[in-house]
């Protein structure tokens, strides 16, 4: 077990441990490079902490060094911690709600394909202003600035060079975060965005049989980073195996979602219900 604060704080320890392992094996960086197929320049940057080694990098290095199983297991566990970062809610609030939006915008700018699994809420890129206001109402800070930056991020949806895949549960769509009229407008917003050629919106109907539970929201940025959201904060995972696990999980849930005309029909029926409640 580990404390959340440990995540993302082991980069220097990993760099030092790998450098010591190489020296203990009596190899130069050049010889290690030849054995493991990683450039000497990258090995140098890993050992000085300028580049964070992935678990795959560490595995290749340890195999080349002939490191014993017990020590190798310790270093691989360390690599996984170093490639995982925890961003606590309290720390994010201290930086300001708008700063979180800047960070997300920067991450999205360098990503070509974003995948979102949303079991309980509609994410910021899909929100109407009214829904966005309701989503931050219980947090302290400058709400107007944060919402403005969140809505600015939505411009990326109209960039044909990027692709967005959203899988929501019907529970997330129906969760009444704001008054009924605003929820009906939010349904229309989802239906409209589903028409964009580079945007896929799928909803898993409540009456569908899904042989696994939807435990938390997660997002995947290309095949580089996966994030998982909890009430306490966000876990950022860069280990390729963690990212691959989330890609597999996303593909699993996608199989049970309705898309295209079927999702628009479902959203329209939910919108009509909200309009009826508002009258």
C-alpha positions in Angstrom: 0.0 0.0 0.0 1.1 3.6 -0.5 -0.1 7.1 0.5 -1.4 9.3 -2.4 1.3 11.8 -1.6 3.9 9.3 -2.6 2.7 9.2 -6.2 4.8 11.2 -8.6 7.5 11.9 -6.0 9.7 9.0 -6.8 11.4 10.2 -10.0 14.7 11.1 -8.4 14.8 7.9 -6.3 14.2 5.9 -9.5 16.9 7.7 -11.4 19.5 7.2 -8.6 18.6 3.5 -8.2 19.0 2.8 -11.9 22.3 4.6 -12.0 23.5 2.6 -9.0 22.3 -0.7 -10.5 24.3 0.0 -13.7 27.4 0.8 -11.8 27.0 -2.3 -9.6 26.8 -4.4 -12.8 30.1 -2.9 -14.0 28.6 -1.5 -17.2 29.1 1.9 -18.8 26.1 3.7 -20.2 27.3 2.8 -23.7 27.4 -0.9 -23.0 24.0 -0.8 -21.3 22.6 1.0 -24.3 23.9 -1.7 -26.6 22.4 -4.5 -24.4 18.9 -3.0 -23.8 18.3 -1.2 -27.1 17.8 2.2 -25.5 19.9 5.1 -26.7 22.9 6.1 -24.5 21.5 9.7 -24.5 18.2 8.5 -23.1 19.8 6.3 -20.5 21.9 9.3 -19.4 18.8 11.4 -19.1 17.0 8.7 -17.2 19.8 8.4 -14.7 20.0 12.1 -14.1 16.2 12.5 -13.7 15.8 14.6 -16.9 13.6 11.8 -18.4 11.2 9.7 -16.5 11.7 6.0 -17.3 8.5 4.1 -18.0 8.0 0.6 -16.5 8.9 -0.8 -19.9 12.2 1.1 -20.0 13.0 -0.1 -16.5 12.2 -3.7 -17.4 14.5 -3.6 -20.4 17.3 -2.0 -18.4 17.0 -4.5 -15.5 17.0 -7.4 -17.9 20.1 -6.1 -19.6 21.8 -5.7 -16.2 20.9 -9.2 -15.0 19.3 -7.7 -11.9 18.0 -10.3 -9.4 14.2 -10.9 -9.2 13.7 -9.4 -5.8 15.5 -6.2 -6.6 13.9 -6.0 -10.0 10.5 -6.3 -8.5 11.3 -3.4 -6.1 12.5 -1.1 -8.9 9.5 -1.9 -11.1 7.2 -1.0 -8.3 9.1 2.2 -7.8 8.8 2.9 -11.6 5.1 2.5 -11.4 4.8 5.0 -8.5 7.1 7.4 -10.3 4.8 7.3 -13.3 1.7 8.0 -11.3 0.7 11.4 -9.9 -2.1 12.3 -7.5 -3.6 15.8 -7.8 -5.7 16.4 -4.6 -8.8 18.4 -4.7 -7.7 20.7 -1.9 -4.5 21.6 -3.7 -6.4 22.2 -6.9 -8.8 24.6 -5.1 -5.8 26.5 -3.6 -4.5 27.1 -7.1 -7.9 28.2 -8.3 -10.6 26.7 -10.4 -9.5 28.5 -13.5 -5.9 27.1 -13.1 -7.3 23.5 -13.4 -9.0 24.6 -16.7 -5.7 25.9 -18.0 -4.0 22.6 -17.2 -6.7 20.6 -18.9 -6.5 22.8 -22.0 -2.8 22.3 -22.3 -3.2 18.5 -22.0 -5.9 18.5 -24.6 -3.9 20.7 -27.0 -1.2 18.0 -27.3 -3.7 15.1 -27.7 -5.2 13.8 -30.9 -7.7 11.3 -29.5 -9.4 11.8 -26.2 -11.6 9.1 -24.7 -13.9 9.8 -21.7 -15.8 7.3 -19.6 -18.5 9.2 -17.6 -20.6 7.0 -15.3 -22.2 9.8 -13.2 -21.8 13.3 -14.7 -21.4 15.1 -18.1 -17.9 16.3 -18.6 -16.8 19.9 -19.2 -16.3 19.7 -22.9 -20.0 18.7 -23.4 -21.6 21.1 -20.9 -23.9 24.0 -21.5 -23.2 27.2 -19.4 -26.1 26.4 -17.1 -24.8 22.9 -16.4 -21.3 24.1 -16.0 -22.4 26.7 -13.4 -24.2 24.0 -11.4 -21.2 21.7 -11.6 -18.9 24.2 -9.7 -21.6 25.7 -7.5 -20.4 23.9 -4.4 -16.7 24.8 -4.8 -15.1 28.0 -3.6 -13.4 30.3 -6.1 -14.0 32.5 -9.2 -16.8 30.6 -10.9 -17.2 33.0 -13.8 -13.6 32.8 -14.8 -13.5 29.0 -14.4 -16.6 28.5 -16.5 -15.4 30.9 -19.2 -12.2 28.9 -19.6 -14.1 25.6 -19.6 -16.4 26.8 -22.4 -13.3 28.1 -24.3 -11.9 24.5 -24.2 -14.9 23.4 -26.2 -13.6 25.0 -29.3 -11.3 22.0 -29.7 -14.4 19.9 -30.5 -14.6 21.7 -33.8 -11.0 20.9 -34.8 -11.2 18.1 -37.4 -7.7 17.0 -36.7 -8.8 15.8 -33.2 -11.1 13.0 -32.3 -13.3 12.7 -29.2 -15.0 9.6 -27.8 -17.4 10.0 -24.9 -19.2 7.0 -23.3 -21.7 8.0 -20.7 -24.2 5.9 -18.7 -27.8 6.9 -18.9 -27.6 7.6 -15.1 -25.0 10.3 -15.9 -27.2 11.8 -18.5 -30.3 11.8 -16.3 -28.6 13.0 -13.1 -30.5 16.3 -12.6 -27.6 18.6 -11.6 -29.7 21.7 -12.5 -33.4 22.6 -13.0 -35.4 20.7 -15.6 -35.4 23.2 -18.4 -31.6 23.5 -18.3 -31.3 19.7 -18.3 -33.5 19.6 -21.4 -31.2 22.1 -23.1 -28.2 20.0 -22.1 -29.7 17.0 -23.8 -30.1 19.0 -27.0 -26.5 20.0 -26.7 -25.3 16.4 -26.5 -27.5 15.4 -29.4 -26.1 18.3 -31.5 -22.5 17.5 -30.7 -23.0 13.8 -31.6 -23.5 15.0 -35.2 -19.9 16.2 -35.5 -17.9 13.9 -37.6 -14.9 13.8 -35.2 -17.1 13.3 -32.1 -18.6 10.0 -30.9 -21.1 10.1 -28.1 -22.4 6.9 -26.7 -24.8 6.2 -23.9 -25.2 2.9 -22.1 -29.0 2.5 -21.5 -30.1 1.8 -18.0 -31.9 -1.4 -19.2 -28.8 -2.8 -20.8 -27.1 -5.8 -19.3 -23.4 -4.9 -18.5 -21.4 -7.6 -16.8 -19.2 -5.2 -14.9 -19.5 -2.1 -12.6 -18.9 1.5 -13.5 -16.6 2.5 -10.6 -15.3 5.9 -11.6 -14.8 8.5 -14.3 -11.6 8.1 -16.4 -10.1 9.8 -19.4 -7.4 8.6 -21.8 -5.2 11.0 -23.7 -4.0 9.2 -26.9 -2.0 6.2 -25.5 0.1 8.4 -23.2 -1.9 9.2 -20.1 -4.9 7.9 -18.3 -6.6 9.8 -15.5 -9.1 8.5 -12.9 -11.2 10.9 -10.9 -12.2 10.3 -7.2 -13.9 12.6 -4.7 -10.4 13.2 -3.2 -8.7 14.1 -6.5 -7.3 12.9 -9.8 -4.8 10.1 -10.4 -2.6 10.6 -13.5 -1.1 7.3 -14.8 1.7 7.3 -17.4 2.7 3.7 -17.1 1.9 2.1 -20.5 0.4 -0.9 -18.8 -2.0 1.3 -16.8 -3.0 3.2 -20.0 -3.5 -0.1 -21.9 -5.7 -1.4 -19.1 -7.9 1.7 -19.4 -8.0 1.5 -23.2 -9.3 -2.1 -22.8 -11.8 -1.0 -20.2 -13.1 1.8 -22.5 -13.5 -0.6 -25.4 -15.4 -3.0 -23.1 -18.0 -0.3 -22.0 -18.2 1.1 -25.6 -19.7 -2.2 -26.7 -22.8 -1.6 -24.6 -23.4 2.0 -25.7 -25.9 3.2 -28.3 -24.5 5.8 -30.7 -25.6 7.9 -33.8 -29.3 7.9 -34.4 -30.1 5.6 -31.5 -28.3 7.8 -29.0 -30.1 10.9 -30.4 -33.4 9.1 -30.0 -32.6 8.3 -26.4 -31.5 11.9 -25.7 -34.6 13.3 -27.3 -36.8 11.1 -25.1 -34.9 12.2 -21.9 -35.2 15.8 -23.1 -39.0 15.5 -23.5 -39.2 14.2 -20.0 -37.3 17.2 -18.6 -39.4 19.6 -20.6 -42.5 18.0 -19.1 -41.1 18.3 -15.6 -40.4 22.0 -16.2 -43.9 22.9 -17.4 
